[in-house]
Amino acid sequence: MKNSPILDDKVRANSKRVLLLFPPFHEFLYGENWKKSESPFPPLGLLYLATPLIKAGYQVSITDFQIDHLDKSQYFNSFRNTDYILISCFTFAYNVIQKIIADIKNTNDKAVIICGGPHCNETNLPIENSDVTVIGEADLMIVELLKLISGNKSLSEVPGIFYRKNGQLIKNSGIHTVGSLDSVDPPSFDLIEGKRYGYIYGVQLKQMFPIITTRGCPFICTFCTFQNVKYRERSVENVIQELKIRAAEGAKYIVFCDDNFLLNKNRVNAILDSIILNKFQFKIIIQGRVDLINYDLCLKMKQAHVIVLIFGIESINQDVLNFYKKKTTVEKITEVIETANRLGIITSSGLIIGAPMEKMEHFKNTIRFFRKVPQDFLNVNILRYQYPSPLWIEANKSGLIADDQKFVYANEKLSNFSYEELLKIQKMIIKAFYNNPERIRRFVYKLSKHLGLRMIFKIVMFYLGEKIYRPPQEIHK
């Protein structure tokens, strides 16, 4: 790890300006040349950090490079006018994050660079050239950390961080976790007012707010980088309290972004009952596991104004599902899609292609499957081997992935197809899925029950347009 300036040299007594950065997932350009992207949600992790900082008197701003297309002057000026820069880090954005860090150091060598996020939590390693790397959940400790830094106090008692002192890299044992999620204040959406969020399938749904009500996951899907992360829930009362805030702010759409929102059936039913009792007027989008859904739950979701169900089915071939340890069946996937359709709920699913046993017959079977079932939207992704998922570890042990290759797409070494061939198969499946008049008719009918005519026209034009044939972009939370 390259030496960075001694942390003490950066401290200023009046250090109160904080810049939150969400990195781009693509080539790094400026202004009009910046690769355009549309984002459904703001970076919730950073907005959760913003709330305690604002309450503590810090001047907080945020730059989301997914949607903020800064010109060169704006880009560098944002670094000059800050004391702390907090970066959310992702493995597939690691190289561009290093470029940003280098630009920060060349522009404002007094700024303290603090990194955290998925990459740090997955690898338990520091971000090269950062001043501090936080492992775990920083919601309840970020204010104290900045207070210690600005006061030139020792960081030796802060668990779960890497930092530099007198040119030496120091690692503190432990990890930051939030015990009761009810103790975490809601995210500060005021910071992103006016920014272009809310895009779903090419159409902006205004006044759409994301919410996360659980953290962690008890499942062990082989492609997942978060293994054995303790599952925790917010109380029903705490969730409803936030929904009341969003309702008062004029929310028209609420998106439950939890990976495991549906896990605790009693809790989910209690939340849906409270939504119905409070007569909230917003429409709801829910993400969850398909194996946790049944008719009674779908019926209650409809009564609570749930209009879209999103789930990662990953495959409709049982041998592939078993390989991924999805703990579900093709019959269950079919049942849920058909049940949601009968109740008029729009369904969107994600597939992964490129598993080692997959052959062309698997993909032809996938096309045949979706000709029969009333699925509305489909995303097709190429399998990623990312450290430290079980898939990556096994491939690394077998010599198929080198130690320094922390993020690799399925290819001819890891599957029966090259990456380029998988791109063609991806396009083939998507094209076959959307080239279905009955699906379009059914989809338009569902939309007519939920949205205005103008919104229907926009979504259908996107649905029919060339964008559906493009590889899907990464979505952040």
URPE-V259040 format. One record per residue. N is the residue number from 1. PHI is phi as a letter, one per 40 degrees, with the letter a starting at -180 (* if undefined). PSI is psi in whole degrees, 0 to 359 (NA if undefined). D_CENTER is the distance of its C-alpha to the mean C-alpha in Angstrom with 2 decimals. Layout:
BEGIN
n: {N/N}
phi: {PHI/PHI}
psi: {PSI/PSI}
d_center: {D_CENTER/D_CENTER}
END
This chain:
BEGIN
n: {1/2/3/4/5/6/7/8/9/10/11/12/13/14/15/16/17/18/19/20/21/22/23/24/25/26/27/28/29/30/31/32/33/34/35/36/37/38/39/40/41/42/43/44/45/46/47/48/49/50/51/52/53/54/55/56/57/58/59/60/61/62/63/64/65/66/67/68/69/70/71/72/73/74/75/76/77/78/79/80/81/82/83/84/85/86/87/88/89/90/91/92/93/94/95/96/97/98/99/100/101/102/103/104/105/106/107/108/109/110/111/112/113/114/115/116/117/118/119/120/121/122/123/124/125/126/127/128/129/130/131/132/133/134/135/136/137/138/139/140/141/142/143/144/145/146/147/148/149/150/151/152/153/154/155/156/157/158/159/160/161/162/163/164/165/166/167/168/169/170/171/172/173/174/175/176/177/178/179/180/181/182/183/184/185/186/187/188/189/190/191/192/193/194/195/196/197/198/199/200/201/202/203/204/205/206/207/208/209/210/211/212/213/214/215/216/217/218/219/220/221/222/223/224/225/226/227/228/229/230/231/232/233/234/235/236/237/238/239/240/241/242/243/244/245/246/247/248/249/250/251/252/253/254/255/256/257/258/259/260/261/262/263/264/265/266/267/268/269/270/271/272/273/274/275/276/277/278/279/280/281/282/283/284/285/286/287/288/289/290/291/292/293/294/295/296/297/298/299/300/301/302/303/304/305/306/307/308/309/310/311/312/313/314/315/316/317/318/319/320/321/322/323/324/325/326/327/328/329/330/331/332/333/334/335/336/337/338/339/340/341/342/343/344/345/346/347/348/349/350/351/352/353/354/355/356/357/358/359/360/361/362/363/364/365/366/367/368/369/370/371/372/373/374/375/376/377/378/379/380/381/382/383/384/385/386/387/388/389/390/391/392/393/394/395/396/397/398/399/400/401/402/403/404/405/406/407/408/409/410/411/412/413/414/415/416/417/418/419/420/421/422/423/424/425/426/427/428/429/430/431/432/433/434/435/436/437/438/439/440/441/442/443/444/445/446/447/448/449/450/451/452/453/454/455/456/457/458/459/460/461/462/463/464/465/466/467/468/469/470/471/472/473/474/475/476/477}
phi: {*/c/c/b/d/d/d/c/c/c/c/b/c/b/c/b/c/b/b/c/b/b/c/c/b/a/d/c/b/b/f/c/c/c/c/c/a/b/b/c/b/c/c/c/d/c/c/c/c/c/d/c/c/c/c/c/g/c/c/b/b/b/b/b/c/c/b/c/c/c/c/c/c/c/d/c/c/c/c/c/b/a/b/b/b/b/b/c/b/b/d/c/b/d/c/c/c/c/c/c/d/c/c/c/c/c/c/a/c/c/c/c/c/b/b/a/h/d/d/c/c/c/c/f/b/c/c/d/g/c/c/b/b/b/b/h/b/c/d/c/b/c/c/c/c/c/c/c/c/c/c/f/c/c/b/c/c/c/c/g/b/b/a/b/b/f/g/b/c/b/b/c/c/g/a/c/b/b/c/c/c/c/c/c/c/c/c/c/c/d/c/b/c/g/c/c/b/g/c/b/f/g/b/c/c/c/f/b/b/c/a/b/b/a/b/g/a/c/c/b/d/c/c/c/c/b/b/f/c/d/c/b/b/c/c/d/c/c/c/c/c/c/c/c/c/c/c/c/c/g/d/b/b/b/b/c/c/d/c/b/d/c/c/c/c/c/c/c/c/c/c/c/c/c/c/c/c/c/f/c/c/c/c/b/b/b/b/a/c/c/c/c/b/b/c/d/c/c/c/c/c/c/c/c/g/c/b/b/b/b/a/c/c/g/a/b/b/c/c/c/d/c/c/c/f/c/f/a/b/c/c/c/d/c/d/c/c/c/c/c/c/d/c/g/c/c/b/b/b/b/b/b/b/h/c/d/c/c/b/d/c/d/c/c/c/c/c/c/d/c/c/c/c/c/c/c/b/a/b/b/b/c/d/b/c/b/c/b/c/d/c/c/c/c/c/c/c/c/g/c/b/c/d/c/c/c/a/b/c/d/a/c/c/b/a/c/b/c/d/c/c/c/c/c/c/d/c/c/c/c/c/c/c/c/c/a/d/c/c/c/c/c/c/c/c/c/c/c/c/b/b/c/c/c/c/d/d/c/c/c/c/c/d/c/c/c/c/c/c/c/d/c/c/c/b/b/b}
psi: {130/142/140/166/150/133/322/329/346/349/135/139/328/31/100/359/123/130/124/130/129/124/160/153/23/186/143/110/176/154/229/338/348/134/120/140/157/137/131/321/149/164/96/323/316/323/332/324/328/322/307/329/317/316/332/2/10/149/109/134/165/139/121/104/357/330/340/104/80/141/174/319/314/319/307/327/329/332/329/329/43/161/324/137/116/121/129/123/136/145/316/355/13/315/318/330/320/324/318/316/317/319/322/313/323/341/320/88/359/346/135/121/117/124/149/193/190/312/316/319/328/320/338/37/154/156/122/134/0/163/322/136/128/128/124/206/120/5/313/2/352/322/316/322/313/327/319/318/312/333/7/41/161/141/9/338/2/113/150/34/153/140/167/135/120/39/359/137/126/136/122/136/166/185/147/125/152/121/288/117/340/343/354/126/152/156/155/88/344/331/337/18/130/348/155/77/179/15/124/115/45/359/135/120/104/154/43/126/130/155/142/125/355/161/153/172/131/357/166/51/137/338/355/140/345/99/131/36/125/129/131/155/148/150/158/317/320/320/314/325/316/322/326/322/314/322/318/334/0/25/136/336/138/132/119/107/358/141/332/39/326/3/312/101/320/318/316/316/322/320/314/320/317/323/316/316/321/354/42/142/350/156/152/140/131/136/135/174/137/330/353/4/137/181/312/318/319/319/317/323/318/318/333/11/35/125/340/135/127/128/149/101/337/318/157/19/123/324/327/318/317/321/322/353/47/344/41/178/162/324/320/318/314/314/315/316/316/322/312/320/317/328/4/15/132/136/141/127/157/136/154/130/151/13/151/327/352/134/176/327/327/316/324/323/323/315/317/320/312/352/336/322/147/52/145/314/151/129/136/121/149/136/132/131/106/132/136/46/154/324/314/315/316/318/325/317/328/359/13/341/131/159/325/0/85/349/109/133/153/139/191/338/330/351/187/6/153/165/319/320/322/326/319/321/320/311/320/315/315/316/317/323/311/344/66/99/322/322/318/315/313/319/316/321/316/316/323/337/342/329/165/167/322/317/322/314/316/315/319/322/321/317/321/346/178/341/331/347/357/146/134/146/162/141/136/162/NA}
d_center: {28.18/29.79/31.57/30.28/32.51/33.52/31.21/34.30/35.25/32.25/32.93/34.25/35.51/34.00/30.53/28.54/26.37/22.66/20.30/16.53/14.99/11.64/12.69/13.23/12.23/15.75/19.37/20.33/22.72/24.09/24.79/25.54/24.92/21.24/19.31/18.34/14.89/13.69/10.52/10.01/8.53/9.52/7.90/8.70/9.37/11.95/13.33/14.04/15.95/17.72/19.44/21.65/22.41/23.65/25.64/27.20/28.44/26.18/25.75/22.02/20.50/17.15/16.58/13.43/14.57/12.40/14.95/17.64/20.22/22.56/25.97/27.37/29.27/26.43/24.19/26.84/28.10/24.79/25.34/28.99/28.51/26.48/27.18/23.84/20.76/17.55/15.02/11.41/11.82/10.29/12.89/12.89/13.40/16.04/19.04/18.11/17.27/20.78/22.24/20.85/22.25/25.54/25.76/25.25/28.01/30.32/29.90/29.89/30.81/30.98/27.30/25.65/22.41/20.10/17.05/14.46/10.88/9.48/12.38/14.92/14.13/14.15/17.33/19.11/20.47/21.06/19.78/22.94/24.82/22.81/25.07/23.01/20.07/18.72/17.75/16.10/15.31/17.12/17.19/20.84/22.20/21.13/24.19/26.54/25.30/25.94/29.21/30.38/29.65/31.41/34.25/34.74/34.40/33.74/30.21/31.71/30.95/27.23/25.54/22.71/23.05/24.41/26.63/29.67/33.10/36.16/34.43/33.50/30.06/29.88/27.58/27.67/27.24/24.97/21.39/20.03/18.98/19.09/21.65/21.74/18.54/21.09/22.11/18.94/19.54/17.31/15.19/17.41/16.68/20.08/18.76/16.95/19.87/20.92/17.85/16.90/13.81/13.86/14.11/14.05/16.00/17.72/18.87/18.03/18.11/19.41/19.14/15.83/14.16/10.98/11.90/10.89/14.12/13.68/12.48/13.28/14.31/17.94/17.50/18.13/16.83/18.32/15.50/13.07/13.07/12.93/16.40/18.34/16.07/18.06/16.99/17.74/18.06/18.85/22.25/22.94/24.85/22.12/19.65/22.48/23.41/20.12/20.45/23.98/22.88/20.61/23.54/25.91/23.80/24.17/20.83/21.21/17.91/15.72/12.40/11.83/8.14/9.52/9.58/13.26/14.42/17.43/18.57/21.32/23.43/25.70/23.00/21.27/24.74/25.62/22.65/23.48/27.15/26.57/24.69/27.69/30.19/28.84/29.01/25.80/25.93/22.29/20.78/17.89/14.99/13.96/11.59/13.49/15.58/18.49/21.03/20.80/21.90/25.59/27.89/28.54/24.89/24.37/27.49/26.41/23.05/25.17/27.40/24.51/23.63/20.58/20.55/17.59/16.42/13.40/13.65/13.31/17.00/16.75/20.51/23.61/25.86/26.72/27.38/23.90/22.35/24.62/23.72/20.01/21.28/19.53/22.45/23.03/25.49/25.92/28.21/25.62/23.10/26.04/27.09/23.82/23.45/27.14/27.07/24.28/26.19/29.44/28.01/26.68/22.94/20.85/18.88/16.06/15.48/13.93/16.44/16.61/19.88/21.74/22.57/25.87/28.04/26.93/29.76/30.37/31.62/28.21/26.80/29.91/29.48/25.93/27.48/30.27/28.00/26.15/29.53/30.47/27.51/26.46/22.78/21.68/18.63/17.59/15.03/16.47/14.80/16.93/16.69/15.28/17.26/15.33/17.05/17.62/16.88/20.20/20.33/20.22/22.76/25.09/25.03/25.70/28.59/29.96/30.05/27.73/25.18/26.46/25.51/24.08/21.92/18.66/16.70/18.78/18.52/21.06/24.45/28.15/28.22/25.46/26.23/29.10/27.78/27.04/23.71/25.65/26.97/23.59/22.56/25.70/25.05/21.59/23.38/26.17/24.11/22.25/25.61/27.41/24.91/25.18/28.87/29.90/31.98/31.83/28.03/28.18/30.92/29.15/25.92/28.00/29.82/26.71/25.50/29.00/28.62/25.48/25.53/28.29/30.11/28.75/25.12/26.25/27.92/24.93/22.59/25.42/26.16/22.63/22.87/26.13/25.34/24.62/20.90/20.28/21.79/19.47/16.88/13.42/11.24/7.87/5.23/3.17/3.48}
END
